[in-house]
Amino acid sequence: RTSSIRPTTCTPATVCGAMRSAALPQNDGLDGGLELSEVAPASRSSGGGNYRDDLSGADAADTFSRDDDEEVGFSYRPAVKRQNKWFFGISFVFLALAVVVYVASGREPGVSTVIMESPDNGVTDEGGSDETTGQIKWKDGEQVEGGNHHPWAPWNKHRNGPLGGKPSKGRESPDSSSPNTWWVEKRSHETVTLGDGVRYEILEEMLHDHNSFTQGLTYNTDNGLLYESVGLYKKSKVRQLDPKTGEVIKSVDMDQEYFAEGMTYIPGQDKLIQITWKAKTGFIYNATTLETMSSFSFTTTFDEGWGITYDPRDKTLIVSDGSEYLHFWDPDNPGVDKKPRVKVTRQNPNDDAKELNELEYVNGRVVANVWYKDCLLVIDPETGECVDEYDFKDLWPKHERKHDHADVLNGVSVSGEDGVLYVTGKLWKKMFRLKLK
C-alpha cells in the first residue's frame, strides 16, 4: 500500500505536516502488515499526505476513530489489530451469554456454604461429584480459605427442595473423627406457609410399632440405622430400628423413674445423647450396644427436656424444652451452654412458638414439630425465625388415626437418601419416608 502527497495551501501547520509526511516510507513492502507512524493530531485532517483520503470509508473510520484532541496517536494501524476487533467482539458476546446463564441458574453471588450430616443430603459411595461446590474448606477441624466454585454446575441445582441438595464427593470433613459430615450450599427458595396445603411428597409408608410412644427419632450416619427414644414412665426405651422396614432390631429398657424424650446421634463418635422430661437428666449411650456410657444434669428455661439435635456446623447440641427458646449446649459437656439461647418467632406473630418438641438438624436449619400441632417448622437457628412452616394435617388425619388410638405427630429424622425424612408419631402404626417441597 502507498501514500500519495497532494499539494496543499502552504501554512506553517501544513508545512510541518508535509515535512513529516515526506519522511514517511511510500511503500512499506508489507502486504497488509504493520504500518506504523506516530504523527501529530493535526496531520490527520490536514497537511501532507492527507492519509484519510487514501483509505476507504470503513478504514478511515477505523483509523481515525479517536478524538482529534489526543496528544499523540497512530495514523497507521496494524491490519491484524483491525482483525482483532472481530475477535474481541465475539468474545464479548460469549461473555454476555455466560452472564445470562449465571443469572438464570438461580445462583446468588457470594452464597456461603454450610456443612451438614450426610443423610440430610443423600450421601452414598457412588453419589456426589468429583468437583467441589463449597466456598469453605476445613482442615484438621479448622476453617481455611479456598474451595472451588462452580455456580452453574448441574450438581449445584437446588432440585430437591429447601432441605435437599447434592453433596460433593471426596471432601475433607471438618473433623477427622466425623467422616460422614458433608457439604451443601444453602439455597434461597420460595417461603412455605401453613396456608400452602400439602408441600411434601410421600415416598413410602412403613410399619411402626403402635405401642411405641415416640419422643425422639435419629439416624446413624455411620452404620445407617435408625434410633428411637420411647417415652412414658415405666415404659421408656432406647431402640435400634431397621431403616428399610421399621422393625425393632434391639431395645433396652430405661429405669422406671425416667420419662424419655429427644435423642440425637453424634457423627463419628458412635454416641447417642438422650434427654428426659422432668428429671433434668440426660444419658449418653454407645450407639452399637445401647449401653449407658454416662449421665449428665441440665437446666433449661422450663427445666425440662423435650427435643435435641446435633449441629455439625459448629459442633453444638440444640435443645428444646417446651418453651419458645432453643438452647445450645457443648456436645463435649452436655447440659453446659455453649452460647445464649435463641427465641423462635413464627411467620404469623399471633401463632405461638411454644411447645417445640422433636428437633432435627437439616441443611443449616432446625426442623421441629409442635406438640399437638400436625406441622413442621423450619427454623433458622441463628435468628430463631421460622423460614418455612409445613402443614401435615393430611399425612395421617386425626379422624383416621383416632380409631387406632394413635396420638400426635412426633418423630422426625434425616435418612441416608437425598432430602428424604422419616416422620412418625406417638403410638402410630405408620412411619413415612417423604420429601419436603
C-alpha positions in Angstrom: 0.0 0.0 0.0 1.3 3.5 -0.9 0.6 7.0 0.3 0.4 10.0 -2.1 1.2 13.6 -1.3 -1.2 16.2 -2.5 -0.2 19.9 -2.7 -2.0 22.0 -0.2 -2.0 25.6 0.8 1.3 26.4 2.5 0.8 27.4 6.0 3.1 26.8 9.0 0.9 23.9 10.1 0.8 22.3 6.6 4.5 22.8 6.0 5.1 20.9 9.3 2.7 18.2 8.2 4.2 17.9 4.7 7.7 17.6 6.1 6.6 14.8 8.4 4.7 13.1 5.6 7.6 13.3 3.3 9.7 11.4 5.8 7.2 8.5 5.7 8.0 5.4 3.7 5.9 5.5 0.5 5.8 1.7 0.3 6.3 -0.3 3.4 6.5 -3.5 1.4 4.2 -5.2 3.8 1.0 -6.5 2.2 -1.4 -5.8 5.0 1.3 -5.9 7.6 2.4 -3.4 10.2 2.1 0.3 9.1 3.4 2.5 11.9 3.9 6.2 12.0 3.4 8.4 15.0 2.1 11.8 13.9 0.6 14.9 15.4 -3.1 15.0 15.6 -3.4 17.9 13.2 -1.9 15.9 10.3 -4.8 13.5 10.5 -7.2 16.0 8.9 -4.8 18.4 7.1 -1.3 18.7 5.8 1.0 16.4 3.8 -0.4 13.2 2.5 -4.0 13.7 3.8 -4.0 10.0 4.7 -7.7 10.0 5.3 -8.3 10.4 1.6 -6.2 7.4 0.8 -8.4 5.0 2.8 -11.8 3.5 2.1 -14.6 4.9 4.2 -14.5 1.9 6.6 -10.7 2.0 7.0 -10.8 5.8 7.5 -13.4 5.5 10.2 -11.4 2.8 11.8 -8.1 4.6 11.6 -9.3 8.0 12.8 -11.7 6.7 15.4 -10.1 8.6 18.2 -10.7 12.3 19.1 -8.5 14.9 17.5 -7.6 16.4 20.9 -5.4 13.5 21.8 -1.8 14.4 22.1 -0.3 11.5 20.1 -1.8 8.7 18.1 -1.0 6.2 15.4 -2.1 7.1 11.9 -1.3 3.6 10.7 -2.9 0.7 12.5 -1.8 -2.8 12.0 -4.2 -4.8 9.9 -4.1 -7.5 12.4 -5.4 -5.2 15.0 -8.4 -4.5 12.9 -9.0 -8.2 12.7 -8.6 -8.5 16.5 -11.6 -6.2 16.9 -13.8 -9.0 15.5 -12.2 -11.5 18.0 -12.9 -9.2 20.9 -16.4 -8.5 19.7 -17.2 -12.2 19.5 -15.6 -12.8 22.9 -17.8 -10.1 24.4 -20.9 -11.8 23.1 -19.9 -15.1 24.7 -19.1 -13.4 28.0 -22.6 -11.8 27.9 -24.2 -15.2 27.3 -22.2 -16.6 30.2 -23.6 -13.9 32.5 -27.1 -14.7 31.3 -26.6 -18.4 32.1 -25.2 -17.5 35.5 -28.2 -15.4 36.4 -30.7 -17.9 35.0 -29.1 -20.7 37.1 -30.6 -19.0 40.2 -27.3 -18.7 42.0 -26.7 -15.6 44.0 -23.2 -14.3 44.1 -21.5 -14.8 47.4 -23.8 -17.5 48.7 -22.0 -19.2 51.6 -21.9 -22.9 52.3 -22.5 -24.9 55.4 -21.6 -28.4 56.5 -24.2 -31.0 57.2 -24.6 -34.6 58.0 -24.5 -36.9 55.0 -28.0 -38.4 55.4 -29.5 -34.9 55.1 -28.1 -34.8 51.7 -28.2 -38.3 50.3 -24.7 -39.4 50.7 -23.7 -42.7 49.0 -20.3 -44.0 47.9 -21.4 -43.6 44.3 -23.1 -40.2 44.7 -21.9 -36.7 44.5 -19.4 -35.2 42.2 -15.6 -35.0 42.0 -16.0 -31.3 41.7 -16.4 -29.2 44.8 -19.4 -27.0 45.4 -18.3 -25.2 48.5 -16.6 -21.9 49.3 -15.4 -23.1 52.6 -12.8 -25.7 53.4 -11.9 -27.4 56.6 -8.6 -29.0 57.6 -7.9 -30.7 61.0 -11.1 -29.2 62.4 -10.2 -25.6 61.4 -11.7 -23.4 58.7 -9.3 -22.4 56.0 -9.6 -20.3 52.9 -10.2 -21.8 49.5 -12.7 -24.1 47.7 -13.6 -24.4 44.1 -16.8 -22.8 43.0 -19.0 -23.8 40.0 -22.2 -21.7 40.2 -23.9 -23.2 37.2 -22.7 -26.8 37.5 -25.7 -29.2 37.4 -24.9 -30.6 40.8 -25.4 -27.1 42.3 -29.0 -27.0 41.3 -31.4 -26.9 44.2 -33.5 -29.7 42.8 -34.6 -31.5 46.0 -36.5 -28.9 47.9 -35.3 -26.5 50.6 -33.8 -29.2 52.7 -32.2 -31.2 49.8 -29.1 -30.7 47.7 -26.3 -32.6 46.1 -23.2 -33.5 48.1 -19.6 -33.2 46.8 -17.6 -36.4 46.8 -14.2 -36.7 48.4 -14.4 -33.5 50.5 -12.5 -33.4 53.8 -14.8 -33.2 56.7 -14.5 -30.5 59.4 -13.5 -33.2 61.9 -11.4 -36.2 61.0 -13.5 -38.1 63.6 -16.7 -37.2 61.7 -16.1 -38.7 58.2 -19.7 -38.5 57.2 -20.1 -34.8 57.6 -20.6 -33.4 54.1 -21.0 -30.1 52.4 -24.0 -28.5 50.7 -25.0 -24.9 49.8 -27.7 -23.0 51.4 -30.2 -22.1 48.7 -32.8 -19.4 48.6 -36.3 -20.7 47.9 -39.9 -19.7 48.0 -41.2 -19.5 51.5 -43.6 -22.2 52.6 -46.5 -21.4 54.8 -49.3 -23.3 56.6 -51.7 -22.0 54.1 -50.0 -23.6 51.2 -51.5 -27.0 51.8 -49.6 -30.2 51.1 -46.0 -29.4 50.3 -44.4 -32.8 50.7 -44.2 -36.0 48.7 -44.8 -39.3 50.4 -42.2 -41.8 49.1 -43.1 -44.8 51.2 -45.4 -45.8 54.1 -43.7 -48.2 56.5 -44.7 -50.1 59.6 -44.1 -48.7 63.0 -44.7 -50.3 66.4 -48.0 -48.9 67.5 -47.0 -49.4 71.2 -44.1 -47.0 70.8 -44.7 -43.6 72.4 -42.1 -41.9 70.1 -40.3 -39.0 71.7 -37.2 -38.9 69.6 -36.0 -40.3 66.2 -32.5 -40.0 64.9 -30.3 -41.6 62.1 -26.8 -43.0 62.5 -24.7 -41.7 59.6 -22.0 -44.3 60.2 -24.0 -47.5 60.2 -27.2 -46.5 58.6 -29.5 -47.5 61.4 -32.5 -45.6 62.9 -32.7 -45.0 66.6 -35.8 -44.2 68.6 -36.4 -42.8 72.1 -39.6 -44.2 73.5 -41.3 -42.3 76.3 -43.8 -42.7 79.2 -42.9 -43.5 82.8 -42.1 -47.2 83.3 -42.2 -47.8 79.6 -39.3 -45.7 78.3 -36.8 -47.4 76.0 -33.9 -46.9 73.6 -34.2 -48.7 70.3 -32.4 -49.6 67.1 -34.7 -49.8 64.1 -34.2 -51.2 60.6 -34.5 -48.1 58.3 -35.9 -50.1 55.5 -38.7 -51.9 57.4 -39.1 -50.0 60.6 -38.7 -53.3 62.6 -37.1 -53.2 66.0 -33.5 -54.6 66.0 -32.6 -54.0 69.6 -34.4 -52.5 72.6 -33.2 -51.5 76.0 -35.5 -50.5 78.9 -34.7 -47.5 81.0 -35.2 -47.1 84.7 -38.8 -46.6 85.5 -38.3 -43.2 87.1 -37.4 -41.6 83.7 -39.7 -40.4 81.0 -37.5 -40.5 77.9 -37.6 -37.6 75.4 -35.5 -36.5 72.5 -32.3 -38.2 71.3 -29.6 -37.5 68.7 -26.6 -39.1 67.2 -23.0 -37.6 67.2 -21.4 -38.5 63.8 -18.1 -40.3 64.0 -18.3 -40.9 67.8 -20.7 -43.9 67.9 -22.6 -42.0 70.5 -26.2 -41.2 71.3 -27.3 -38.4 73.5 -30.7 -38.5 75.1 -32.6 -36.2 77.4 -35.5 -36.9 79.8 -38.6 -34.9 80.5 -38.7 -33.6 84.1 -35.7 -35.3 85.8 -33.3 -32.8 84.4 -31.1 -35.7 83.5 -29.6 -36.9 80.2 -27.8 -40.0 79.1 -25.0 -40.9 76.7 -25.2 -44.3 75.0 -22.9 -46.4 72.9 -24.8 -46.5 69.6 -23.7 -50.0 68.8 -24.5 -51.8 72.0 -27.0 -49.3 73.5 -25.1 -49.5 76.8 -25.2 -46.4 79.0 -21.8 -44.7 79.0 -22.6 -41.8 81.3 -25.2 -39.4 82.5 -25.4 -35.6 83.0 -27.6 -32.9 84.6 -29.1 -29.9 82.8 -31.3 -26.9 83.2 -33.3 -25.0 80.6 -35.9 -22.3 80.5 -38.6 -24.6 81.9 -36.1 -27.0 83.4 -37.5 -29.8 81.1 -36.1 -31.7 78.2 -38.2 -32.1 75.0 -36.2 -32.3 71.8 -32.5 -32.5 70.9 -30.4 -32.5 67.7 -26.8 -32.0 66.7 -25.5 -29.2 64.5 -22.2 -30.4 63.0 -21.5 -26.9 61.5 -20.3 -25.5 64.8 -20.4 -28.7 66.9 -23.4 -27.8 69.0 -26.3 -29.6 70.6 -29.6 -27.8 70.0 -32.3 -28.4 72.6 -36.0 -27.6 73.1 -37.8 -27.6 76.4 -41.4 -26.7 75.6 -40.7 -23.0 75.6 -40.2 -20.7 72.6 -36.5 -20.9 73.1 -33.8 -23.1 71.5 -30.8 -23.8 73.8 -27.3 -24.6 72.6 -25.0 -27.0 74.5 -21.5 -28.1 74.3 -21.5 -31.7 73.0 -18.4 -32.5 75.0 -20.2 -31.2 78.1 -23.9 -31.8 77.5 -26.1 -29.5 79.7 -23.5 -26.8 79.6 -24.5 -23.8 77.5 -22.2 -23.1 74.6 -23.9 -19.9 73.5 -27.0 -17.9 74.5 -30.5 -19.3 73.8 -32.5 -18.0 70.8 -36.1 -17.1 70.8 -38.2 -18.7 68.0 -40.6 -16.5 66.1 -43.4 -17.8 63.9 -44.4 -16.4 60.4 -47.6 -15.2 61.9 -46.9 -13.2 65.1 -50.2 -14.4 66.5 -49.1 -18.1 66.3 -47.5 -19.4 69.5 -43.9 -20.6 69.2 -44.0 -22.6 72.4 -44.2 -26.3 72.8 -41.5 -27.0 70.2 -41.0 -30.7 70.5 -38.8 -33.2 68.5 -35.9 -31.5 66.6 -33.8 -32.5 63.7 -30.9 -30.6 62.1 -31.2 -30.4 58.3 -29.0 -28.4 56.0 -28.4 -25.5 58.3 -31.9 -25.4 59.7 -33.7 -26.9 62.6 -36.8 -28.9 61.7 -39.2 -29.0 64.7 -42.7 -30.3 65.2 -45.1 -28.6 67.6 -46.8 -30.6 70.3 -50.5 -31.3 69.4 -50.0 -29.5 66.1 -49.6 -31.5 62.9 -47.0 -29.2 61.4 -43.2 -28.9 60.9 -41.4 -25.7 61.4 -38.1 -25.0 59.6 -36.2 -22.7 61.9 -33.0 -20.6 61.3 -31.0 -21.5 64.5 -29.1 -18.2 64.3 -32.1 -15.9 64.4 -35.0 -18.1 65.6 -37.0 -17.2 62.5 -39.4 -19.8 61.1 -38.4 -19.6 57.4 -40.9 -22.3 56.4 -43.9 -23.9 58.0 -45.3 -27.2 56.6 -48.9 -28.4 57.2 -49.0 -32.1 58.0 -52.6 -32.5 59.0 -53.3 -34.7 56.0 -50.3 -37.0 56.5 -52.4 -39.2 58.7 -55.6 -37.3 59.5 -56.7 -37.2 63.1 -60.2 -38.6 62.3 -58.5 -41.7 60.8 -55.8 -42.3 63.4 -58.1 -41.9 66.4 -59.7 -45.3 65.6 -56.2 -46.8 66.2 -55.8 -44.8 69.4 -52.8 -43.0 67.8 -51.6 -39.8 69.4 -49.9 -36.7 67.9 -47.3 -36.4 65.2 -43.8 -36.6 66.8 -40.6 -38.0 65.5 -38.5 -36.5 62.6 -35.2 -37.8 61.3 -33.0 -37.5 58.3 -32.2 -40.6 56.3 -29.4 -41.9 54.1 -31.2 -40.5 51.0 -31.0 -37.1 49.4 -33.6 -34.8 51.1 -35.6 -37.7 52.5 -37.0 -37.6 56.0 -38.6 -40.1 58.3 -41.7 -38.9 60.0 -43.9 -40.7 62.6 -45.9 -40.1 65.7 -46.7 -41.3 69.2 -48.4 -44.7 69.1 -48.5 -44.6 65.4 -48.6 -47.8 63.4 -47.1 -46.0 60.4 -43.9 -44.3 59.6 -43.4 -42.3 56.4 -40.4 -41.6 54.2 -41.1 -38.3 52.5 -39.6 -35.2 50.9 -40.4 -31.6 51.6 -41.2 -29.4 48.6 
